[in-house]
Amino acid sequence: MKSSEPGRMSIGALADHFGLAAHVLRHWESMGLLTPARDAAGRRRYGPADLTRVALILSAKDAGLSLEHIAALTTATDPAKRRDVLREEAEALRSRIAAAQASLELIEGALNCDHEDFTQCPNFERMLAERVGAGARSRGDAGHGQADMAVVSGSKRPALHPPSTH
């Protein structure tokens, strides 16, 4: 640690320690996420607790939390408020996981297809048809004609009768 005070580091040293730009730390301070001590000349001096706080902020960001939610979690004195923020974040994470799983299934379906052009694969076409049907159901359009048709490979095919598997 490079600093004029034992156990304290400058904003540049802290930024370097985590591979951040100093302006990021200043921004986090402006949001109330960091509250560094100041020396006699008014320069920021970061101690061990600040290192832990930056590690917490970075971990929370890696988990997908916004800076606003991180601030709400770290500044809330009411445990119920913190749990509400965490519940909201958990639900958002579940949605992202579901979307990522659907993406992985689509990619793996294309990778596992024996057809020269995976877009012509019956299994791949069925996956797309299911997506078209699911989208219509989520909008409440099911049963209105268009929801029963899937646009696959440039032509319309009935989603109720997907192509046979190979």
Backbone as CSV, one residue per row, in Angstrom:
resi,resn,N_x,N_y,N_z,CA_x,CA_y,CA_z,C_x,C_y,C_z
1,MET,0.832,-1.184,0.000,0.000,0.000,0.000,0.873,1.242,0.000
2,LYS,0.623,2.096,-0.959,1.378,3.345,-1.044,0.522,4.455,-0.440
3,SER,1.001,5.049,0.607,0.250,6.117,1.259,1.156,6.843,2.239
4,SER,0.736,8.038,2.576,1.482,8.786,3.584,1.080,8.339,4.983
5,GLU,-0.074,7.677,5.111,-0.527,7.173,6.404,-0.395,5.660,6.407
6,PRO,0.116,5.093,7.498,0.208,3.628,7.575,-1.179,2.994,7.470
7,GLY,-1.284,1.954,6.644,-2.559,1.253,6.513,-3.579,1.954,5.643
8,ARG,-3.219,3.071,5.040,-4.130,3.833,4.181,-3.539,3.947,2.792
9,MET,-4.394,4.007,1.783,-3.906,4.151,0.411,-4.642,5.265,-0.294
10,SER,-4.002,5.767,-1.322,-4.581,6.839,-2.123,-5.649,6.271,-3.053
11,ILE,-6.422,7.142,-3.677,-7.444,6.713,-4.628,-6.802,5.976,-5.806
12,GLY,-5.650,6.460,-6.246,-4.955,5.800,-7.348,-4.508,4.395,-6.987
13,ALA,-3.990,4.237,-5.767,-3.529,2.924,-5.319,-4.708,1.954,-5.186
14,LEU,-5.820,2.440,-4.640,-6.997,1.580,-4.507,-7.538,1.207,-5.880
15,ALA,-7.620,2.174,-6.764,-8.100,1.900,-8.119,-7.205,0.867,-8.789
16,ASP,-5.890,1.031,-8.691,-4.950,0.073,-9.278,-5.110,-1.318,-8.670
17,HIS,-5.327,-1.370,-7.370,-5.476,-2.647,-6.669,-6.594,-3.491,-7.285
18,PHE,-7.683,-2.834,-7.689,-8.835,-3.549,-8.242,-8.938,-3.447,-9.767
19,GLY,-7.987,-2.756,-10.393,-8.039,-2.612,-11.842,-9.150,-1.683,-12.296
20,LEU,-9.430,-0.675,-11.504,-10.483,0.293,-11.803,-9.874,1.644,-12.160
21,ALA,-10.661,2.474,-12.772,-10.280,3.864,-12.976,-10.667,4.643,-11.718
22,ALA,-9.873,5.641,-11.363,-10.146,6.428,-10.159,-11.519,7.094,-10.222
23,HIS,-11.961,7.467,-11.431,-13.265,8.136,-11.521,-14.404,7.206,-11.106
24,VAL,-14.205,5.899,-11.232,-15.226,4.940,-10.782,-15.385,5.047,-9.266
25,LEU,-14.286,5.094,-8.565,-14.348,5.222,-7.102,-14.977,6.548,-6.684
26,ARG,-14.649,7.611,-7.410,-15.272,8.909,-7.098,-16.783,8.850,-7.338
27,HIS,-17.192,8.158,-8.415,-18.624,8.012,-8.700,-19.310,7.230,-7.573
28,TRP,-18.686,6.132,-7.156,-19.272,5.349,-6.069,-19.361,6.175,-4.794
29,GLU,-18.390,7.035,-4.563,-18.440,7.917,-3.398,-19.611,8.890,-3.529
30,SER,-19.824,9.431,-4.721,-20.923,10.380,-4.923,-22.280,9.720,-4.702
31,MET,-22.332,8.403,-4.893,-23.580,7.660,-4.670,-23.733,7.206,-3.221
32,GLY,-22.717,7.451,-2.401,-22.771,7.032,-1.001,-22.310,5.610,-0.776
33,LEU,-21.735,4.972,-1.800,-21.264,3.598,-1.642,-19.927,3.531,-0.908
34,LEU,-19.133,4.564,-1.033,-17.839,4.654,-0.352,-17.789,5.959,0.424
35,THR,-17.162,5.919,1.584,-16.964,7.135,2.377,-15.535,7.132,2.916
36,PRO,-14.588,7.450,2.045,-13.191,7.403,2.483,-12.863,8.504,3.484
37,ALA,-11.867,8.198,4.300,-11.338,9.225,5.205,-10.576,10.240,4.362
38,ARG,-10.348,11.392,4.930,-9.571,12.450,4.245,-8.375,12.810,5.114
39,ASP,-7.274,13.114,4.435,-6.105,13.573,5.181,-6.217,15.083,5.385
40,ALA,-5.209,15.691,5.999,-5.230,17.129,6.319,-5.367,17.990,5.068
41,ALA,-4.886,17.482,3.926,-4.976,18.231,2.666,-6.279,17.929,1.912
42,GLY,-7.133,17.100,2.489,-8.420,16.785,1.861,-8.383,15.625,0.870
43,ARG,-7.215,14.953,0.760,-7.114,13.821,-0.159,-7.756,12.587,0.458
44,ARG,-8.390,11.803,-0.398,-9.022,10.562,0.043,-7.950,9.583,0.518
45,ARG,-8.243,8.897,1.597,-7.364,7.859,2.128,-8.228,6.645,2.458
46,TYR,-7.913,5.545,1.799,-8.706,4.325,1.918,-7.998,3.322,2.815
47,GLY,-8.768,2.723,3.716,-8.238,1.721,4.637,-8.773,0.334,4.311
48,PRO,-8.458,-0.616,5.174,-8.875,-2.008,4.957,-10.397,-2.174,4.783
49,ALA,-11.180,-1.416,5.529,-12.641,-1.522,5.397,-13.090,-1.067,4.005
50,ASP,-12.393,-0.082,3.438,-12.728,0.390,2.096,-12.408,-0.688,1.047
51,LEU,-11.308,-1.407,1.242,-10.983,-2.498,0.325,-12.090,-3.552,0.352
52,THR,-12.544,-3.878,1.543,-13.631,-4.851,1.674,-14.898,-4.325,1.009
53,ARG,-15.173,-3.040,1.193,-16.369,-2.435,0.592,-16.301,-2.472,-0.930
54,VAL,-15.136,-2.165,-1.520,-14.987,-2.227,-2.980,-15.171,-3.663,-3.452
55,ALA,-14.603,-4.627,-2.720,-14.783,-6.035,-3.084,-16.267,-6.417,-3.053
56,LEU,-17.003,-5.922,-2.060,-18.447,-6.169,-1.971,-19.169,-5.558,-3.167
57,ILE,-18.855,-4.327,-3.503,-19.506,-3.650,-4.630,-19.236,-4.418,-5.919
58,LEU,-17.985,-4.802,-6.137,-17.646,-5.529,-7.362,-18.333,-6.894,-7.413
59,SER,-18.406,-7.574,-6.282,-19.091,-8.874,-6.237,-20.578,-8.712,-6.529
60,ALA,-21.180,-7.686,-5.953,-22.609,-7.439,-6.196,-22.855,-7.075,-7.658
61,LYS,-21.967,-6.271,-8.245,-22.086,-5.934,-9.670,-21.947,-7.196,-10.522
62,ASP,-20.998,-8.061,-10.176,-20.837,-9.320,-10.897,-22.095,-10.179,-10.818
63,ALA,-22.818,-10.061,-9.716,-24.066,-10.807,-9.533,-25.223,-10.171,-10.285
64,GLY,-24.976,-9.007,-10.903,-26.005,-8.364,-11.704,-26.758,-7.252,-11.011
65,LEU,-26.366,-6.912,-9.809,-27.061,-5.834,-9.102,-26.634,-4.479,-9.650
66,SER,-27.591,-3.577,-9.731,-27.297,-2.214,-10.149,-26.654,-1.470,-8.976
67,LEU,-25.983,-0.386,-9.291,-25.401,0.427,-8.218,-26.474,0.953,-7.277
68,GLU,-27.639,1.265,-7.818,-28.731,1.751,-6.969,-29.165,0.671,-5.974
69,HIS,-29.260,-0.577,-6.450,-29.646,-1.652,-5.536,-28.533,-1.956,-4.537
70,ILE,-27.299,-1.864,-4.975,-26.180,-2.064,-4.052,-26.227,-0.993,-2.970
71,ALA,-26.487,0.240,-3.360,-26.597,1.321,-2.376,-27.743,1.050,-1.415
72,ALA,-28.877,0.596,-1.954,-30.025,0.304,-1.086,-29.686,-0.809,-0.099
73,LEU,-28.963,-1.821,-0.559,-28.598,-2.931,0.323,-27.602,-2.508,1.391
74,THR,-26.645,-1.707,1.002,-25.563,-1.368,1.934,-25.901,-0.216,2.864
75,THR,-26.904,0.563,2.520,-27.263,1.692,3.379,-28.541,1.459,4.173
76,ALA,-29.303,0.432,3.805,-30.568,0.177,4.508,-30.298,-0.274,5.940
77,THR,-31.026,0.307,6.849,-30.914,-0.113,8.244,-32.018,-1.091,8.605
78,ASP,-33.039,-1.166,7.766,-34.168,-2.055,7.999,-33.922,-3.391,7.287
79,PRO,-33.804,-4.481,8.043,-33.573,-5.784,7.421,-34.675,-6.174,6.419
80,ALA,-35.906,-5.761,6.664,-37.008,-6.076,5.743,-36.780,-5.390,4.395
81,LYS,-36.272,-4.173,4.422,-35.971,-3.445,3.187,-34.880,-4.165,2.394
82,ARG,-33.843,-4.614,3.112,-32.774,-5.366,2.440,-33.315,-6.644,1.822
83,ARG,-34.166,-7.353,2.540,-34.754,-8.596,2.001,-35.619,-8.309,0.782
84,ASP,-36.351,-7.196,0.796,-37.165,-6.833,-0.373,-36.285,-6.613,-1.604
85,VAL,-35.184,-5.903,-1.416,-34.257,-5.670,-2.531,-33.685,-7.006,-3.004
86,LEU,-33.292,-7.856,-2.059,-32.731,-9.158,-2.435,-33.759,-10.045,-3.129
87,ARG,-35.010,-10.014,-2.692,-36.061,-10.793,-3.373,-36.240,-10.325,-4.811
88,GLU,-36.255,-9.013,-5.001,-36.395,-8.440,-6.337,-35.220,-8.869,-7.226
89,GLU,-34.023,-8.806,-6.675,-32.831,-9.206,-7.433,-32.841,-10.706,-7.720
90,ALA,-33.295,-11.511,-6.770,-33.364,-12.959,-6.988,-34.322,-13.288,-8.133
91,GLU,-35.452,-12.603,-8.181,-36.412,-12.838,-9.267,-35.836,-12.413,-10.612
92,ALA,-35.153,-11.290,-10.634,-34.514,-10.838,-11.877,-33.451,-11.837,-12.319
93,LEU,-32.709,-12.369,-11.373,-31.684,-13.361,-11.698,-32.318,-14.644,-12.228
94,ARG,-33.414,-15.079,-11.620,-34.113,-16.265,-12.135,-34.551,-16.059,-13.582
95,SER,-35.016,-14.862,-13.906,-35.422,-14.555,-15.285,-34.224,-14.598,-16.227
96,ARG,-33.101,-14.039,-15.791,-31.900,-14.074,-16.641,-31.405,-15.503,-16.839
97,ILE,-31.479,-16.315,-15.784,-31.067,-17.717,-15.892,-31.966,-18.460,-16.871
98,ALA,-33.269,-18.235,-16.787,-34.206,-18.890,-17.707,-33.921,-18.476,-19.149
99,ALA,-33.647,-17.205,-19.367,-33.336,-16.729,-20.713,-32.026,-17.349,-21.209
100,ALA,-31.035,-17.430,-20.348,-29.763,-18.032,-20.733,-29.935,-19.519,-21.030
101,GLN,-30.761,-20.208,-20.251,-31.014,-21.630,-20.481,-31.703,-21.838,-21.824
102,ALA,-32.665,-20.978,-22.142,-33.342,-21.078,-23.438,-32.359,-20.823,-24.580
103,SER,-31.463,-19.873,-24.403,-30.449,-19.589,-25.416,-29.523,-20.787,-25.600
104,LEU,-29.112,-21.383,-24.501,-28.238,-22.547,-24.572,-28.932,-23.705,-25.284
105,GLU,-30.201,-23.925,-24.993,-30.951,-24.996,-25.657,-31.034,-24.754,-27.162
106,LEU,-31.260,-23.515,-27.560,-31.318,-23.181,-28.977,-29.975,-23.461,-29.654
107,ILE,-28.904,-23.016,-29.032,-27.568,-23.212,-29.601,-27.215,-24.696,-29.640
108,GLU,-27.481,-25.416,-28.553,-27.175,-26.840,-28.538,-28.021,-27.597,-29.551
109,GLY,-29.269,-27.162,-29.742,-30.115,-27.786,-30.761,-29.512,-27.638,-32.144
110,ALA,-28.987,-26.472,-32.428,-28.344,-26.244,-33.722,-27.048,-27.048,-33.828
111,LEU,-26.282,-27.097,-32.751,-25.023,-27.848,-32.775,-25.235,-29.345,-32.942
112,ASN,-26.301,-29.865,-32.372,-26.555,-31.304,-32.393,-27.305,-31.763,-33.634
113,CYS,-27.616,-30.862,-34.529,-28.371,-31.209,-35.735,-27.432,-31.818,-36.770
114,ASP,-27.894,-32.904,-37.415,-27.117,-33.575,-38.455,-27.318,-32.941,-39.823
115,HIS,-28.262,-32.027,-39.954,-28.510,-31.394,-41.249,-27.357,-30.465,-41.624
116,GLU,-27.120,-30.354,-42.899,-26.071,-29.456,-43.375,-26.395,-28.020,-42.983
117,ASP,-27.670,-27.652,-43.060,-28.144,-26.324,-42.673,-29.071,-26.506,-41.479
118,PHE,-28.577,-26.133,-40.284,-29.371,-26.381,-39.079,-30.725,-25.693,-39.116
119,THR,-30.888,-24.624,-39.918,-32.191,-23.954,-39.974,-33.233,-24.821,-40.670
120,GLN,-32.801,-25.885,-41.355,-33.723,-26.816,-42.009,-34.002,-28.038,-41.129
121,CYS,-33.378,-28.113,-39.983,-33.527,-29.248,-39.071,-34.929,-29.267,-38.471
122,PRO,-35.626,-30.403,-38.545,-36.978,-30.485,-37.962,-37.008,-30.155,-36.465
123,ASN,-36.006,-30.600,-35.730,-35.982,-30.292,-34.291,-35.812,-28.800,-34.052
124,PHE,-34.946,-28.176,-34.813,-34.715,-26.736,-34.688,-35.986,-25.978,-35.077
125,GLU,-36.627,-26.391,-36.158,-37.874,-25.750,-36.594,-38.948,-25.882,-35.513
126,ARG,-38.995,-27.047,-34.853,-39.988,-27.258,-33.795,-39.708,-26.325,-32.614
127,MET,-38.439,-26.144,-32.283,-38.100,-25.237,-31.189,-38.564,-23.820,-31.497
128,LEU,-38.368,-23.399,-32.746,-38.818,-22.062,-33.137,-40.339,-21.966,-33.119
129,ALA,-41.017,-23.018,-33.588,-42.482,-23.029,-33.592,-43.019,-22.938,-32.167
130,GLU,-42.363,-23.640,-31.234,-42.785,-23.569,-29.831,-42.601,-22.152,-29.295
131,ARG,-41.530,-21.497,-29.709,-41.276,-20.127,-29.273,-42.345,-19.182,-29.808
132,VAL,-42.724,-19.365,-31.072,-43.780,-18.538,-31.661,-45.079,-18.748,-30.892
133,GLY,-45.419,-19.993,-30.613,-46.647,-20.297,-29.873,-46.613,-19.753,-28.458
134,ALA,-45.471,-19.862,-27.801,-45.352,-19.362,-26.430,-45.476,-17.845,-26.399
135,GLY,-44.906,-17.184,-27.397,-45.002,-15.724,-27.451,-46.433,-15.268,-27.627
136,ALA,-47.183,-15.964,-28.467,-48.577,-15.595,-28.689,-49.402,-15.838,-27.432
137,ARG,-49.136,-16.959,-26.754,-49.886,-17.252,-25.521,-49.601,-16.209,-24.455
138,SER,-48.346,-15.741,-24.366,-48.017,-14.762,-23.328,-48.679,-13.413,-23.590
139,ARG,-49.035,-13.155,-24.870,-49.729,-11.907,-25.205,-51.245,-12.083,-25.145
140,GLY,-51.697,-13.312,-24.925,-53.128,-13.559,-24.886,-53.739,-13.690,-26.264
141,ASP,-52.924,-13.957,-27.312,-53.423,-14.060,-28.678,-53.794,-15.491,-29.059
142,ALA,-53.549,-16.459,-28.214,-53.793,-17.855,-28.582,-55.246,-18.039,-29.003
143,GLY,-55.430,-18.855,-30.051,-56.780,-19.119,-30.532,-57.264,-18.124,-31.551
144,HIS,-56.408,-17.193,-31.989,-56.822,-16.189,-32.959,-56.162,-16.390,-34.317
145,GLY,-55.815,-17.627,-34.650,-55.280,-17.917,-35.978,-53.790,-17.763,-36.063
146,GLN,-53.268,-16.575,-35.878,-51.839,-16.332,-36.034,-51.022,-17.113,-35.008
147,ALA,-51.547,-17.341,-33.834,-50.802,-18.048,-32.811,-50.579,-19.503,-33.183
148,ASP,-51.422,-20.036,-34.065,-51.295,-21.429,-34.444,-50.361,-21.634,-35.619
149,MET,-49.764,-20.574,-36.133,-48.859,-20.696,-37.270,-47.456,-20.276,-36.837
150,ALA,-46.466,-20.982,-37.356,-45.081,-20.648,-37.051,-44.371,-20.288,-38.342
151,VAL,-43.660,-19.186,-38.335,-42.863,-18.824,-39.497,-41.518,-19.508,-39.323
152,VAL,-41.282,-20.499,-40.173,-40.075,-21.297,-40.084,-39.485,-21.430,-41.474
153,SER,-38.226,-21.125,-41.610,-37.515,-21.251,-42.884,-38.237,-20.540,-44.010
154,GLY,-38.837,-19.395,-43.711,-39.473,-18.594,-44.745,-40.866,-19.042,-45.127
155,SER,-41.395,-20.101,-44.539,-42.747,-20.540,-44.863,-43.533,-20.692,-43.573
156,LYS,-44.847,-20.683,-43.684,-45.689,-20.870,-42.508,-46.017,-22.345,-42.385
157,ARG,-45.852,-22.872,-41.177,-46.205,-24.259,-40.887,-47.088,-24.266,-39.661
158,PRO,-48.058,-25.136,-39.619,-48.883,-25.218,-38.411,-48.038,-25.649,-37.216
159,ALA,-48.105,-24.900,-36.148,-47.356,-25.228,-34.944,-47.929,-26.463,-34.270
160,LEU,-49.200,-26.781,-34.529,-49.813,-27.943,-33.905,-49.295,-29.243,-34.488
161,HIS,-48.699,-29.206,-35.645,-48.183,-30.410,-36.285,-46.719,-30.193,-36.632
162,PRO,-45.839,-30.203,-35.621,-44.428,-29.936,-35.907,-43.822,-31.040,-36.764
163,PRO,-42.773,-30.736,-37.501,-42.119,-31.731,-38.322,-41.647,-32.902,-37.467
164,SER,-41.536,-34.040,-38.069,-41.079,-35.212,-37.324,-39.621,-35.051,-36.972
165,THR,-39.211,-35.753,-35.906,-37.813,-35.664,-35.470,-36.961,-36.557,-36.344
166,HIS,-35.672,-36.317,-36.355,-34.762,-37.151,-37.140,-33.971,-38.083,-36.293
